[in-house]
Amino acid sequence: MLAKHTLIHFVGFGLTGIIGIVSLALYTRLLGPAAYGHYAVVMVFAFTIVPIFFDWIRVSFVRFRSEKIRINPAHLNSSVLALYGIGAAGAVTLATSLNFINLTPQFNSIWLLGLALASSQALFDLQQSVFRSDLRSIWFSFFQVMRAAFALVLGVILVAWGMGYEGLAFGIILSYFFAGLVAAYLIKSEWRLIKLKSIRRSSILLILKFGLPVGAVALSNTALAYFDRVLLAYFTDPTTVGRYAAIADIVQKSIVFTMAVVHVAAYPLAIKQFELEGVAGAKRQVSENITLWAALLGPCVIYLVLDAQALVRFTIGDQYVNDAAWMLPLLVLSQLLMGLRVYVFEPILHLANKTYILLWPVAGGAVISVSAGVLMIPFFASAGAILAGIAGQAFSLLIVIVQAKRTSMVAIPKKDLIKIFIALLAMSITLRAAETNNWRQFLLTGIVSFFVYVFLLFVVDLKGIRRMALEFVRMQLRYRKKS
């Protein structure tokens, strides 16, 4: 079941990822580093609003929809919408206040754009949560791809019309809004349950108890992942922010994207296994998840580290190549640490209803990251931002691993990881032996090295894929003989 849902999500997220890479390549060329720096700060503010006011409600909604016997769906949905309304009012208050204060004059008007972006994203994510928790993977993937494609087309058109980074942000806002409305119409039976009289104090308290620690952790995650850009914007200039953000986005659209693909499919399955079989079922599912994460994530890391300059040259442009040689490997390490914590070990504590444990290690990591950034960025600029992020991520990951192991749900598939390492070693040798002087060589080298990797996984028989493949071939041969 994990393979089926992951495959569907991988196709959907794969198309979304391709659109994201194309978008990044177009946006960086159309805007330039300075304007892209303004756009990056808008995105950071939106990413900050979402966990503070909306995301913790959505995560609670996903968690408790599977417990319909204990929670009346009408009560849950009505209470979620009431909390969303309160969150929206808080977001408007924050954005308008910051717009009047104007802490960073070189980045004026970003607050209201960030508010609109966060609100439309929250609407879209709530609809997607229904598809996700019901394991309706096809619809989930369809809307992911549709929204990304609409954002790309609209954003490019508005930037080409001379609207700059504001036009790009406005295109993304409209894509979230319209995709969210269409999705809400398809699942209107879900929202017809919402009534004012169905709001229950018990449901709200349950959401608050589970969700507020999640929101605090999500906010700390935002500080760990994105506050370096805010500090760069404050201490440096838009061009420095733009160069840093563009290269960092390459890493995010590969490593974080890959881990999110498996997480979207795996977490609902882990919830079901935990409810059906308890700790033993969840532990088995976690082991399968880690194997799949490693198998998909490994090639991304190899490409980013070993072929950094060629990757940047053929995606976001030559003006970023000089920074890529030293920035990409360090950013890969930082994002890998974050991905392991957010998508591998934190969900284990969510399953055990111990989200409150996450607050202090993640908040501690955020404090370390921000404090180190304030000290180092004025002197070392982008290098200081990256090193500060690595320090915070490493601290948080270490503590979260220790806490997750206490739930008895952590199972590291050592044999599978060794097999994946062997395949990655062969892939690395193939990648290093080839030249990438032009985009044709770059693509060919990537394809050949990836096929080497897949072939080695087949040879070492990861999760029995060789046996399954041979059995499939035998079945096809028998079928042909009978026909």
N, C-alpha and C positions, 0 to 999 in steps of 0.2 A: 504493500500500500504506500509506503514511504517513497519507493522508487517511482510509482505511478504519479503521485501528486507532485513530487519534485520535478519529474520530467515535464509535466504540464507547466509548472511554475518556471522551470528553466527556459522553456520555449518563450513564455510570456515575458519573463524578466530578461531573457537573452535578446529579444527584439527591443525591449525597452532599453537595455544596455547599449545596443548598437545605436539606437536613436540618441541616447545620451552622449555617446562618444562623438557622433556626427554633430550634435548640438554644440558640444564643447569646442570642436574644431571650428565650426562656423562662428560661434559667439566670440571666441578669442581673436579671430581674424577680423570680424566686423567691428568689434568694439576697441580692441587694443588693450594693453595692460591697465592703463589708468581707469578707463570706463569699466573694465571687468572688475577692478577693485571696488568701485561703487556698487556694482551688482552683487559682488560677494558679501558686502556688508548688509545689503538688503536681505539676502538669504539668511545670514546669521541671525538677524533680528527676528525673522519669521521662525527660524528653528528654535529660537528662545521662547517666543510666545506659545508655540504649540505645546511643549511639555509643561509649561506653567499652568495654562488655562484649559487645555483640551485633552492631551494625550493620555493622561492618567485616567480620565473618565473612559476613554475608548478601550484602553487595556483592560480595565475592570469589566467593561461590557463584554469583551471577548471571553474573559475568564468565566463569567457567571452565566453566559448564554447556554453553556453546556449543562447547567444544573437546573433545568426547567422544572424538575420535580420539586426542588427546594425553593426556587424563586419564580413567582408568577411572571411570565413574559411581559404582560401589560404593565405591571408594577416596575419591572426593570427598565423597560423602554421609556416609560414616562419619567422616571426618576433621572435617567441618563439625559434626556432632553432638557429637563429642568436645570441640571447641573451645567449643561452646555450653554444655556442662556446666561447663567451667572458668570461662566467663564468668558463669554463674549463681551459682557459688560465690563469685566475686569480688563480684558485686552484693549478695549477701546479707551478706557481711562488711562492705562499705561502709555499707549502710543501717542495719544493727544498731549499728555503731560510732557513726554520726552520731546515731542515736536516743538513745544513752546520753550523748553529749557535749552535745546540745541547744543548738546555737549561737544559735538564735533562739527564745526561750521563747514569743513570741506566735504562733509557727507550729509548735507541738509536734504530734507524731504524723504529720507529713507524710512522714517518711522511709520508714516501712514501707508507707504507701499508695503512695508513688512507686515503691518496689520492686515491689509487686504489679502496678502499672500497666505498668511497663517490661517485666516478665517476660511478661505476657500479650500485650503488643504485639509483643514479639520473636517469640513463638510464631506469632502471626497473620502477621506480615510475612514470615516464612520460607516459609510455605505460599504466600503471594501471589507470592513470588519465582519459584516454579516456574511458575505461570500466566503471569507476565510474561515470563520468558525463553523460554517455549515459544510466545509470542504468542497465548495463549489469552485474548484480551481480554474475551470475554463473561463467562467465569467470574471473571476478576479484578474486573471491574466489579460483577458480581452480589454478590460477597462484600463489596466496599466499601460498597455500598448497604445490604445486610442488616445489617452490623455497626453502621453509623451509625444506622439506624432502631431497632435493638434498644437501643443506648446511649441514644438520646433517650427512648424510652418508659420504660425501666427507671430512668434517671436522674431523670426528672420524678416518677415514682411514689415513689421513695425520698426525694427532697427533700420532696415533699408529705406524706410520713409523718413529717417532722420530723427527718430524719437530716442535714440541712444539706449542706455541701460534701463531707463524708465519704460520704454516700449517693450524691452525684453521681459521685464518683471510683469508688466501688464498682460502680455501674452500668456505667461505661465499662470497668472491669476485666473484668466478666463478659461484656460484649459481645465483647471481644477474645478471651477464653478460649474461649467456645462457638463463635464463628465460626472460630477457628483449628482447633478439634477437627474440625468438620464438613469444612473444607477438607482437613485432613490425611487424613481418611477417604476422600475422593474421589481423592486422589493417593497412596493407600497403596502402590501398586506402586513409587513412587519411594522410599519409606522402607523397603520390604522389602529393599532392597539393603544396608541398614545392618547391619554385623556387626562385632563387636569385632576380629576378625582382619583386617578390611579396612582398618583405620586404618593409614595409611602416613605415615611420617616425611616423605617427599618431598612429599606432598600438603599436609601441615600447613605445611611450610616455604614452599611456593608461596603458600598462603593468607596466611601471615604476611607474606611479602615484599610482596604486593600489598595486603593488607588493613590492616596496621598504619598505614601512612601515611594511608590512607583514614579509619581510625578517629581518628587525631590531627587530621586536617582536619575531620572531623565534629564532634569535641569542640570545636574552635576555632569552628566554625560555630555550635554551641550557645551558646558564650560570646558570640559576636557577636549572635545573634538573641534570646537569652533572659536573659542574665546581668543585664541592666538591671533586670529584675523582682526578682532576688535582691537587688541593691543597694538598690532602692527599699524592699524588705521590711526590709532591715537598717537603713537610715537614716531611713525615714519610718514609715508605719503601714499596716495592711491596707486601709483605705479608699482611700488614694492608689494602692496597688498595684492594687486592683480597678478603679478608674476607668481607669488607664493600660492594664491588661491587656485590658479589655473593648473599648476603642477600637482597640487594636493587633490584637485578634483579628478585627475587621471587615476590616482590611487584609489580614491573613494568609489569611482565608477567601476572599479575592477574588484578589489579585495572586499570592501564592504558590501558591494552589490552581490558578489558570489555567496557570501555568508548569509545575506538576507534571503536569497533564493531558497536555501535549505531551511532556514528558520521559519519562513512563512508556511512551508509545507510540514515541517517537523513538529513545531510547537503544538498545534491542535492534535496531532497524533499522539504526542507525549502526554497531553492532558487526558485523552481517551484511555491510553494504556494505564495511566496512573489511577484513573477512576475504576477501570475494570480489574486490574491485577495488583494495584498498589505499588510499593517501592520496587518490587522485582520487575514488573512490566515497564516501569519508567526507566529503570537502570538499563534494561535491554535496549529500549528505544534510544536512550542517550548514546549507547555504544555505536549503534547503527548511524546515528546522526554525525558523530565525530568522524567516523570513517568516510562518510560522504562529504563532509566539510573538507577534510584533508585532501581527498581525491580531486575535488573541484578547485580548491584554493591553491594547491601546490603549483600548477602551471602558471597561474596569475603572478605569484611571487617570483618565479623564475624569469618570466618575461620582463617584469618591471625592474628587477635588479640587474640582470645580465644584458639587457638590450635597452637601457634607459634612454640614451641620447637619440637612438633611431626612433624609438617609440614617440618621444616628444616631437621630434622633427616632423614626422609624418602625421601627427594628430593636431597639435595646437600651434606649430610653426617654429621657424628657426630662431625667432627672438627669445624663445624660452630654453634653447638647447644648452647654453652655458651653465645655467643654474641647475638643469636636470641631472647632470652627472653626479653631483654630490647630494642634491635634495631628495631624489627619488628613493634611493635605498633607505635613507633615514625615515622618510615619510612612510615607506612600506612597513618598517619595523613598528612605528607608532600606531598605524592603522591596524596592523596585525594584532598587536597587544589589545587594542580596543575591541576588535572583532571577536577575539577569543573570549573576552569578558562578557560582552553584551549578548552575543548570539550562542555561546556554548555553555558558560557557567551560570550567568544570571538567570536564565530560564529555569534552571534546576531549583533555584531558591524560590522562583515564582510558583513552581509546582508544589513546593512544600509549604506554600503560604507564609514564607519567611522573608517577604520583600523588605520588611523593616531592617533586616540585617544589612541590606545593601547600602543603606544610606551613608553610614559613616565611612566605609572604605572608598566609595565613589566620591563622596563629598571631600574626603581627605585628599584623594588624588587630584580633585579639581583645585583645592587650595594650594597644593604643591605646584601644580601646573601654572596657575595664575600668578602665584608669588614668584616662582622662578622666571616666568615670562616678564613680569614687571622689572625684575633685576637684570635680565640678560638682553631683552629686545632693544633697549636704548643703545647698547654697545655692539651687539652682534646681529641685530635685525632678524632676518629669516632663520638663520642658524640658531639664534637664541630661542625663537618660537618653537622650532622643531625639538630641540633638546629639552625644553621645558615640558612639552607634551609627552615625550618619551618617559621622563621621570614620573609624571603623574599617572600615566597609563600603567607603567610597570608596578607602581605601588598598589593601585586599585586591583589589578589582575591578581597579584599575589595574595592579597587578603580575601578576595572573592573565591579563589580556588580553595583556600583553607576552609572557608565557611561552607562551600558547596560539598566538599568531601564529608562533612559531618552529617549530611542528609542521607548518606549511603546510596545515593543515586548515581554517583560518578563511576563510570566504567571506561577505562582507557583501552582501546583495542590495539595492544602493542604489536601483534603479528601483522595486522592490517597496515599499521603505520610504517612498519619496516618494508613491506611490499611496495607501498606508495613511494617511500624514499628511494628504493632501487630504481623504480621507473623514472622518478624525477632526476636522478643522477644521470641516467642515459639521455634524458631530454636536455639537460644542461650541457652535456658534451656535444650533442648535435647542434645546439644553439650557438655555442662558442666557436665551433669549427667553421661556421658559415659567415659570409660577408653580407652586410646590409647597406649597400651604397645607394640604393634607390628603393622606391616603394614596392616594386615588383619583387626584388630580392627579400625585402622585409616580410612581405606576405608569404612568399614561398617558404622562407626559413621558418616562420611561425607555424605554418601548416604541417611541414615535414616533421619538425620537432614534436608537435602535438601528436601526430600519428605514431611516432616512436614511443611516446609516453603511453598512449592507449594500448599499443601492441605489447609493451612490457607489462602493463596491468593484466592483459590477457594471459601472458606467459606465466606470471606469478600467481594467477588465478585468484585475484582479489574478490572476496565475497562469493566465490564459486562461479564467476562470470564465464570462465572457460567451459566448465561443465554445462552451464545453462546454454551457452552458444552452440556447443556441439550437440546437445540434445535437441535444440531448435532445428539445426541442420538435418539431423536424422529424421525428425518428424516431417520436415518438408520433403525429404527423399521418399519416405514411405507414402506420403500423400500423392506424390507424382506417380509412383509405381501403381498405386491403386486406380488412379484416374487414367 
